[in-house]
Amino acid sequence: MKTRITELFGIEHPIVLSGMSWISVPRMVAAVSNAGGLGILATGPLDAQRTRQAIREIRTLTDKPFGANATLLFPGAAENAKVLLEEKVPVINFALGKGDWIVKAAHEYGGKVIATVVNARHAKRAQDYGADGVIATGHEAAAHGEEVTTFVLIPSLADVLEIPVIAAGGIADGRGLAAALALGAEGVAMGSRFMTTKESPLHASFKKLSLEKGVTDTLYSPRFDGIYCRVMKTDTAARAIRRGLDLTAAFFNSREIASQLHMPYLKLCVGVLASGWKNTRQLAYMANGFKAIRVATEEGDQERGVLPVGQVMGLLHDEPTVAEVITRIVAEAGRVREKMAGQLA
């Protein structure tokens, strides 16, 4: 299966691993790349040194193209992005910030850059400063999709962009891949499907929940981490959303983040406060959200943890290997194409 995305990245299948914190670790990245897709490393929980180590670990696990992300709103993200550039990562994915400097530097060594977007305004801006493609995140997606569903967002962007679009949100099988391509996408990015695979580091208790819950078992609110965010519906998630911003918890959780990023806490506080109240409030929300996500992912604690997951969770019924997921998706997409060819003849 060839698309502009497979040609752009030098991969076999137009399937991308979404960069999920604590999930998209080196072995997951390598598993997706080795199976013919594009694995993307999540650098959000990492400092610059651990980002460099993770990239080098990936290179010991695969000789295939891979990527890494930088969520520019997060503390330490710019430093991580600089490491990605220094290590000449083949594909860099940025979000929640202006990445023109990343595009310029990556293109100097032949790297590719894709921006994660949720609307045409952001997508056009990314195209204007040279991004090679966009990941378009629909409303159904885990975490930070916005108002427009994938079924509408993808064609709306394909109509106005010259660079390729990768569809994210609501895709877990070959039907989803075929539909995305029909809508004008050149590939798909998946998080929730890859999250529940053999290689995924997601704790077994949340893998089990992911297989038990249905398509309506998510919550979508700006009161979890300060941005509209979709998470698994649990009693803990509902309490977190009802409570909203807990500044006391944010103080302690931000200290934990500073330690995790090997960043002096005073430096972190001064930098955050200097950015203004709106940004300070947002980062306080994210400090609490990060803690809840880490506890769910790593510890499987259903009393304190909250897991971002898409509505597509309700389409998951097993825990295959990454290679099995990709093989079955490509095969099913081929069958859908043949069926549609007959129906449309």
Secondary structure, 3 states (H helix, E strand, C coil): CCCHHHHHHCCCCCEEECCCCCCCCHHHHHHHHHCCCEEEECCCCCCHHHHHHHHHHHHHHCCCCEEEEEECCCCCHHHHHHHHHHCCCCEEEEECCCCHHHHHHHHHCCCEEEEEECCHHHHHHHHHCCCCEEEEECCCCCECCCCCCHHHHHHHHHCCCCCCEEEECCCCCHHHHHHHHHCCCCEEEECHHHHCCCCCCCCHHHHHHHHHCCCCCEEEECCCCCCCEEEECCHHHHHHHHHCCCHHHHHHHHHHHHHHCCCCHHHHHHHHHHCCHHHHHHHHHHHHHHHHHHHHHHHCCCCCCCCECCHHHHHCCCCCCHHHHHHHHHHHHHHHHHHHHHHHC
